[in-house]
Amino acid sequence: MKILKQIKFIVLLLIILMGFIFTPVSKVSATTSRVDLLTADGFAVLGGSAISDTPTSTINGNVGLNPNGGASITGLTCNEVTGTIYDNNGAYTGNPSGVACRITDAGLLTQAKNDLTTAVNDANGRSVTSTIATELGGATLTDGVYNSAAGTFGITGTLTLDGQGNADSVFIFKAASTLITASSSKVVLINSAQACNIYWVVGSSATFGTSSTLRGNVMASESITDDGSSTIYGRLLASTAAITLNKTTVTKQTCAAGTSGGPALTSTSNTSSGTAIAYCPSIVNTVVPPIIIESKRVDKDSIYIKWGPYSGTDTFNVQYGTENGKWLYNVDVTGFSTTINALPINRPIWVQVAARNLCQIGTYGESKFVGSPKLPNTGFAPHKNSLFIFINQIKNWFL
């Protein structure tokens, strides 16, 4: 019996070693830095002359309009917005009886529009990595700054953006005039690319064909129009003209602060007078970060984690990756537990949790190791990633 167990261990050891040898690591360094949106980062929709909606849209994040007043926000109600609707004069009246979501803050909106101009100028000032075809459909692109000789971009079919294993990969598309997507077109992300790190800088107007799916932050000098039922994972930011929603779903995307190579995004900025405008509330309990109290493998590509007790907020950011300190992915969670799916198969996973609000992420708690499918449900101690101790732990468990 003892010999049989030893044979089983030798076979298992060979399998593990083959996995280390043959499992490819596709992590690469990003070459392009993020565009800091500053106070504009807090908005899912930020318009210039008007914001109109053909109900019912769904906006996950804040909405703001400036320089025109709140009366130019039409058709959009509080029931369609998970955040706040900001106006500059108290004239927005679209909220139904008993539901209040409006805040009047002219200073914030002015600063957000100024910061949007700064972000656009930053993006437009970046050196171009490659001048590519106007039609993006069918292309697969990696980290970089792109423009087209014609000054326009269009998407018919599917555009694939490849992060090459780096969650800090940044994609900047500079269209001197227009961005136009065809009906049912898609932007899809692979290999750790994040929608928060995609920027569409549009010299005039952006138009989305019916049922388009776009990922990234659209920064248009003029108007943004949805022909109907489009889904945007990012932001719609129009400097001077109108944003026309039409059964549109917009979900503001936020990057985890402090991922490798990526700067933390700032939540405050200075006016010309030097006075700071801080629109983001403080994150509670940053001195005592969330503690993971339970972690287990659900199946070959899913894990479950639970943290707490924690008071003052129920919104958190979870970072995770295949190595401690190299966080390839992150997800926002409401509540005190989550199941994370679509993980790398048969790879151990590290996780950590921080409290967050709409535009800031607090201090992450201690990272925890969740075993692979053939390891115990709760993780081993790190042991500085020692392969010898890792194998010895497995031996003790099997023998």
C-alpha positions as CSV (number, residue, x, y, z in Angstrom):
1,M,0.0,0.0,0.0
2,K,2.8,2.3,0.9
3,I,4.5,1.7,-2.5
4,L,1.2,2.4,-4.3
5,K,1.0,5.8,-2.5
6,Q,4.5,6.6,-3.4
7,I,3.9,5.8,-7.1
8,K,0.8,8.1,-7.0
9,F,2.9,10.9,-5.5
10,I,5.6,10.5,-8.2
11,V,3.0,10.6,-10.9
12,L,1.4,13.7,-9.4
13,L,4.7,15.4,-9.0
14,L,5.5,14.8,-12.7
15,I,2.2,16.3,-13.7
16,I,2.8,19.4,-11.6
17,L,6.3,19.9,-13.0
18,M,5.0,19.5,-16.5
19,G,2.5,22.2,-15.8
20,F,5.2,24.6,-14.6
21,I,7.2,23.8,-17.8
22,F,4.5,23.9,-20.4
23,T,2.0,26.4,-19.1
24,P,2.6,29.6,-21.1
25,V,2.8,32.9,-19.3
26,S,1.5,35.7,-21.6
27,K,2.1,38.6,-19.3
28,V,3.7,41.5,-21.1
29,S,4.5,45.1,-20.0
30,A,2.2,47.8,-21.1
31,T,3.9,50.6,-23.1
32,T,1.0,53.2,-23.0
33,S,0.0,55.0,-19.8
34,R,-3.5,55.8,-18.7
35,V,-5.4,59.0,-19.5
36,D,-6.3,60.6,-16.2
37,L,-9.9,61.9,-16.4
38,L,-9.7,63.5,-12.9
39,T,-13.2,64.6,-11.8
40,A,-14.7,63.5,-15.1
41,D,-13.9,60.0,-14.0
42,G,-16.9,60.0,-11.7
43,F,-19.4,60.3,-14.5
44,A,-20.9,57.6,-16.7
45,V,-22.6,60.3,-18.8
46,L,-21.4,63.9,-19.1
47,G,-23.0,66.2,-21.7
48,G,-22.6,69.8,-22.9
49,S,-25.7,71.2,-24.5
50,A,-28.3,68.6,-23.6
51,I,-29.0,65.0,-22.5
52,S,-32.1,63.4,-23.9
53,D,-33.4,59.9,-23.5
54,T,-35.9,57.7,-25.2
55,P,-37.0,55.5,-22.3
56,T,-36.0,53.3,-20.9
57,S,-32.2,53.6,-20.6
58,T,-30.1,52.2,-17.8
59,I,-27.2,54.3,-16.5
60,N,-24.9,52.7,-13.9
61,G,-23.1,55.7,-12.6
62,N,-23.5,59.5,-12.3
63,V,-24.9,61.8,-15.0
64,G,-24.0,65.5,-15.5
65,L,-24.7,68.4,-17.8
66,N,-22.7,71.6,-18.3
67,P,-22.7,74.4,-19.5
68,N,-26.4,74.2,-20.2
69,G,-28.8,73.9,-17.3
70,G,-30.9,71.1,-15.9
71,A,-33.9,71.9,-18.0
72,S,-31.9,70.4,-20.9
73,I,-31.9,67.0,-19.3
74,T,-35.1,65.4,-20.8
75,G,-36.6,62.0,-20.7
76,L,-34.1,60.6,-18.2
77,T,-35.5,59.8,-14.8
78,C,-34.0,58.9,-11.5
79,N,-35.4,55.4,-11.8
80,E,-33.0,54.9,-14.8
81,V,-29.8,56.0,-13.0
82,T,-28.0,54.1,-10.2
83,G,-26.0,57.2,-9.3
84,T,-26.7,60.9,-9.1
85,I,-28.0,63.4,-11.8
86,Y,-26.0,66.6,-11.4
87,D,-27.2,69.9,-12.8
88,N,-25.8,73.4,-12.4
89,N,-28.9,75.4,-11.7
90,G,-31.5,73.2,-10.0
91,A,-33.7,73.1,-13.1
92,Y,-33.8,69.4,-13.6
93,T,-37.3,68.1,-13.0
94,G,-37.3,64.6,-14.5
95,N,-37.4,62.7,-11.2
96,P,-40.7,61.0,-10.4
97,S,-42.6,61.7,-7.3
98,G,-40.9,60.3,-4.2
99,V,-37.6,59.6,-5.9
100,A,-34.8,62.1,-5.5
101,C,-31.4,61.8,-7.3
102,R,-30.6,65.4,-8.3
103,I,-27.7,67.4,-6.8
104,T,-27.0,70.9,-8.0
105,D,-23.2,71.5,-8.1
106,A,-22.1,74.0,-10.6
107,G,-18.5,74.0,-9.3
108,L,-18.2,70.2,-9.8
109,L,-19.6,70.3,-13.3
110,T,-17.4,73.1,-14.4
111,Q,-14.4,71.3,-13.1
112,A,-15.4,68.0,-14.6
113,K,-15.7,69.7,-18.1
114,N,-12.3,71.4,-17.6
115,D,-10.8,68.1,-16.7
116,L,-12.4,66.5,-19.7
117,T,-10.7,69.1,-21.9
118,T,-7.4,68.3,-20.2
119,A,-7.8,64.6,-20.7
120,V,-8.7,65.1,-24.4
121,N,-5.6,67.3,-24.9
122,D,-3.5,64.6,-23.1
123,A,-4.8,61.8,-25.3
124,N,-4.4,63.9,-28.5
125,G,-0.9,64.7,-27.6
126,R,0.2,61.1,-27.4
127,S,2.6,59.8,-30.0
128,V,0.9,57.5,-32.5
129,T,1.9,53.8,-32.3
130,S,0.4,53.0,-35.7
131,T,-1.8,54.5,-38.4
132,I,-4.4,51.9,-39.2
133,A,-7.4,51.3,-41.5
134,T,-10.5,53.3,-40.8
135,E,-12.5,50.1,-40.5
136,L,-11.7,48.4,-37.2
137,G,-14.0,45.4,-37.6
138,G,-12.2,42.1,-37.9
139,A,-9.0,43.6,-36.4
140,T,-7.1,42.4,-33.2
141,L,-5.1,45.2,-31.6
142,T,-2.7,45.3,-28.6
143,D,-1.6,48.2,-26.3
144,G,-1.0,51.4,-28.2
145,V,-2.1,54.7,-29.7
146,Y,-3.9,54.5,-33.0
147,N,-5.2,56.8,-35.7
148,S,-6.4,56.5,-39.3
149,A,-5.2,58.4,-42.4
150,A,-8.8,59.4,-43.1
151,G,-9.3,60.8,-39.6
152,T,-12.3,58.5,-38.9
153,F,-13.0,55.2,-37.3
154,G,-15.8,52.7,-38.0
155,I,-16.6,49.3,-36.5
156,T,-18.5,46.7,-38.5
157,G,-18.5,43.2,-37.0
158,T,-16.1,42.7,-34.1
159,L,-13.0,44.6,-32.9
160,T,-10.8,42.5,-30.5
161,L,-8.5,44.3,-28.0
162,D,-5.8,42.0,-26.6
163,G,-4.3,42.9,-23.2
164,Q,-1.6,40.2,-23.7
165,G,-2.0,39.2,-20.0
166,N,-1.5,42.8,-18.7
167,A,-4.5,44.4,-17.0
168,D,-2.7,47.8,-17.5
169,S,-2.7,47.6,-21.2
170,V,-4.0,50.9,-22.6
171,F,-5.7,51.5,-26.0
172,I,-6.2,55.1,-27.4
173,F,-8.0,55.7,-30.6
174,K,-7.7,59.2,-32.1
175,A,-10.4,60.0,-34.6
176,A,-10.0,63.5,-36.0
177,S,-13.6,63.6,-37.0
178,T,-16.1,60.8,-36.4
179,L,-16.6,57.4,-34.8
180,I,-19.4,55.3,-36.3
181,T,-20.3,51.8,-35.3
182,A,-22.6,49.5,-37.4
183,S,-25.6,47.8,-36.0
184,S,-24.8,44.8,-33.8
185,S,-21.1,45.6,-33.9
186,K,-18.9,44.7,-30.9
187,V,-15.7,45.5,-29.1
188,V,-14.5,42.5,-27.2
189,L,-11.6,42.2,-24.7
190,I,-9.2,39.3,-24.3
191,N,-6.2,38.4,-22.1
192,S,-6.9,40.8,-19.2
193,A,-7.7,44.0,-21.2
194,Q,-10.0,46.3,-19.3
195,A,-12.7,48.7,-20.6
196,C,-11.5,51.4,-18.2
197,N,-8.2,51.6,-20.1
198,I,-9.7,52.2,-23.5
199,Y,-10.2,55.8,-24.8
200,W,-12.0,56.9,-27.9
201,V,-11.0,60.5,-28.7
202,V,-13.4,61.9,-31.3
203,G,-12.9,65.2,-33.0
204,S,-16.5,65.8,-33.8
205,S,-19.3,63.2,-33.1
206,A,-19.8,59.6,-32.2
207,T,-22.7,57.5,-33.5
208,F,-23.6,54.0,-32.3
209,G,-25.6,51.8,-34.7
210,T,-28.6,49.8,-33.2
211,S,-27.6,47.2,-30.6
212,S,-23.9,48.1,-30.7
213,T,-21.6,47.0,-27.9
214,L,-18.7,49.4,-27.2
215,R,-16.1,49.2,-24.5
216,G,-14.2,52.3,-23.4
217,N,-14.4,56.0,-22.6
218,V,-15.9,58.0,-25.5
219,M,-14.6,61.6,-25.4
220,A,-16.3,63.5,-28.1
221,S,-15.8,67.2,-28.9
222,E,-19.3,67.5,-30.1
223,S,-22.3,65.0,-29.9
224,I,-22.8,61.4,-29.0
225,T,-25.8,59.5,-30.4
226,D,-27.2,56.1,-29.9
227,D,-29.5,54.8,-32.7
228,G,-31.1,52.4,-30.2
229,S,-30.4,49.7,-27.6
230,S,-26.6,50.0,-27.5
231,T,-24.5,48.8,-24.6
232,I,-21.6,50.9,-23.4
233,Y,-19.1,49.6,-20.9
234,G,-17.3,52.8,-20.1
235,R,-18.3,56.5,-20.3
236,L,-20.1,58.9,-22.7
237,L,-18.4,62.3,-22.3
238,A,-19.4,65.1,-24.7
239,S,-17.6,68.4,-24.5
240,T,-19.9,70.9,-26.1
241,A,-23.0,69.2,-27.7
242,A,-25.8,66.8,-26.8
243,I,-25.8,63.2,-25.8
244,T,-28.8,61.3,-27.2
245,L,-29.7,58.1,-25.3
246,N,-32.2,55.6,-26.8
247,K,-32.8,52.6,-24.6
248,T,-29.1,52.7,-24.0
249,T,-27.2,50.9,-21.2
250,V,-24.1,52.6,-19.9
251,T,-22.0,51.0,-17.1
252,K,-19.1,53.1,-15.8
253,Q,-15.9,51.1,-15.6
254,T,-13.3,51.6,-12.9
255,C,-9.7,50.2,-12.9
256,A,-8.2,48.9,-9.7
257,A,-5.8,51.4,-8.4
258,G,-2.2,50.3,-8.1
259,T,-2.2,47.4,-10.6
260,S,1.3,46.9,-12.0
261,G,2.4,49.8,-14.1
262,G,-0.9,51.6,-13.8
263,P,-1.1,54.9,-11.9
264,A,-3.9,55.3,-9.4
265,L,-6.6,57.6,-10.8
266,T,-7.0,60.9,-9.0
267,S,-10.4,61.9,-7.5
268,T,-9.7,65.6,-7.0
269,S,-8.2,68.4,-9.1
270,N,-7.4,72.0,-8.8
271,T,-9.3,75.0,-10.3
272,S,-7.4,77.9,-11.7
273,S,-7.7,79.6,-8.3
274,G,-6.0,76.7,-6.7
275,T,-9.0,75.5,-4.7
276,A,-9.4,71.8,-4.6
277,I,-12.8,70.4,-5.5
278,A,-13.3,66.9,-4.0
279,Y,-16.4,65.3,-5.2
280,C,-15.6,61.9,-3.8
281,P,-16.6,61.0,-0.2
282,S,-14.0,59.4,2.0
283,I,-13.8,55.6,2.1
284,V,-14.6,54.3,5.6
285,N,-12.4,51.9,7.5
286,T,-9.3,52.3,5.3
287,V,-7.2,51.8,8.4
288,V,-8.6,48.3,8.9
289,P,-8.9,46.7,5.4
290,P,-11.4,43.9,4.7
291,I,-10.3,40.5,5.9
292,I,-11.0,37.4,3.9
293,I,-12.6,34.8,6.3
294,E,-13.5,32.1,3.9
295,S,-12.1,30.9,0.5
296,K,-12.8,27.8,-1.4
297,R,-12.6,26.3,-4.8
298,V,-16.0,25.8,-6.4
299,D,-14.9,24.0,-9.6
300,K,-12.0,24.0,-12.0
301,D,-12.4,27.6,-13.0
302,S,-14.4,29.2,-10.1
303,I,-13.7,30.2,-6.5
304,Y,-15.8,31.6,-3.7
305,I,-14.5,34.1,-1.1
306,K,-16.2,35.8,1.8
307,W,-14.9,38.8,4.0
308,G,-15.9,40.6,7.1
309,P,-17.2,41.8,9.5
310,Y,-17.1,45.2,7.9
311,S,-19.2,48.3,8.7
312,G,-19.8,51.6,6.8
313,T,-20.0,50.2,3.3
314,D,-21.1,47.2,1.3
315,T,-19.2,48.0,-1.9
316,F,-15.8,46.4,-2.5
317,N,-13.2,45.8,-5.1
318,V,-11.7,42.3,-5.4
319,Q,-8.3,41.9,-7.1
320,Y,-7.1,38.4,-8.2
321,G,-4.4,36.8,-10.2
322,T,-2.2,33.7,-10.5
323,E,0.7,35.2,-8.6
324,N,0.7,37.1,-5.3
325,G,1.1,40.9,-6.1
326,K,0.5,40.5,-9.8
327,W,-3.1,41.3,-10.1
328,L,-4.3,40.6,-13.6
329,Y,-8.1,41.1,-12.9
330,N,-10.4,43.0,-10.7
331,V,-14.2,43.1,-10.1
332,D,-16.5,45.4,-8.1
333,V,-18.8,43.6,-5.7
334,T,-21.8,44.7,-3.7
335,G,-22.1,42.6,-0.5
336,F,-19.6,40.6,1.5
337,S,-19.0,37.6,-0.7
338,T,-18.6,36.7,-4.3
339,T,-18.1,33.8,-6.7
340,I,-15.5,34.5,-9.3
341,N,-15.9,32.6,-12.6
342,A,-14.0,32.1,-15.8
343,L,-10.6,31.8,-14.1
344,P,-7.5,30.2,-15.6
345,I,-8.2,26.5,-15.4
346,N,-6.1,24.4,-13.0
347,R,-4.1,27.4,-11.8
348,P,-3.9,28.5,-8.1
349,I,-5.5,32.0,-7.5
350,W,-4.5,34.8,-5.1
351,V,-7.2,37.3,-4.0
352,Q,-7.4,40.5,-1.9
353,V,-10.3,42.9,-1.1
354,A,-10.6,46.6,-0.5
355,A,-13.5,48.9,0.3
356,R,-14.5,51.3,-2.5
357,N,-17.0,54.0,-3.6
358,L,-17.9,55.4,-7.0
359,C,-14.4,56.8,-7.7
360,Q,-12.0,55.6,-5.1
361,I,-10.6,52.3,-3.9
362,G,-9.3,52.0,-0.3
363,T,-6.5,49.9,1.2
364,Y,-6.4,46.2,0.2
365,G,-6.4,43.6,2.9
366,E,-4.0,40.7,3.2
367,S,-3.8,38.6,0.1
368,K,-5.1,35.1,0.4
369,F,-4.2,31.9,-1.6
370,V,-7.0,29.8,-2.9
371,G,-6.0,26.2,-3.9
372,S,-6.2,24.7,-7.3
373,P,-8.9,22.0,-7.9
374,K,-6.5,19.2,-6.6
375,L,-5.4,21.2,-3.5
376,P,-7.3,21.8,-0.2
377,N,-10.2,24.3,-0.4
378,T,-8.5,27.0,1.7
379,G,-5.1,28.2,0.8
380,F,-1.6,27.4,1.9
381,A,0.6,30.1,3.6
382,P,2.6,32.0,1.0
383,H,6.1,30.7,2.0
384,K,7.5,33.2,-0.5
385,N,6.2,31.1,-3.4
386,S,8.7,28.3,-2.5
387,L,8.2,25.4,-5.0
388,F,9.9,22.9,-2.6
389,I,7.5,23.8,0.3
390,F,4.6,23.8,-2.2
391,I,5.4,20.3,-3.3
392,N,6.0,19.1,0.2
393,Q,2.5,20.4,1.2
394,I,1.0,18.3,-1.6
395,K,3.0,15.2,-0.5
396,N,1.8,15.5,3.1
397,W,-1.8,15.8,1.9
398,F,-1.7,12.8,-0.5
399,L,0.6,10.5,1.6
